[in-house]
Amino acid sequence: MDGGLSTWEMIALGAVAVIVIFLFVPGLKKIQEDSQKAEKDWKGVLLPLGAVVLFVILLISIVWRFEIFCLSIKPFHCS
């Protein structure tokens, strides 16, 4: 055996996937209807998203400056 799924396992996995889809569809429809009625709050989305983007830029700049530092003096602890 090559370590893959056998035929009956693939059929069982497909059946489970179909059952899960049928269980979640009514809830997803209700969520979609409720979201269309809800008030739009873009500030609540954009503020955390902007904070994450700034944090990632900060981390990239810290790594970039450390790399420049390591290239300029070649200390023992820089690889």
C-alpha positions, 0 to 999 in steps of 0.5 A, a space after each residue: 500500500 502506498 500510504 494513500 486513502 483507499 477507495 472506501 475511505 475516499 467515499 466515506 470522506 466524500 459522504 461526510 463532506 456532503 453531510 457537513 455542507 448540507 448541515 451548514 447551508 441553512 445557517 450560512 443563508 441566515 447569516 447572509 440575510 442578517 449581514 445585509 440588514 446590519 449597519 456597515 461599520 468600515 472603521 471597525 474593520 479598517 482600524 485593526 487591519 491598518 494596525 496589523 499592516 503597520 505592525 508587519 511593516 515595523 517587523 520587516 524594518 527591524 529585520 532589515 536593519 538587523 540584516 544591514 547591521 550584520 552585513 556591515 560589521 560581521 559579528 560572531 552571532 550573525 549568521 
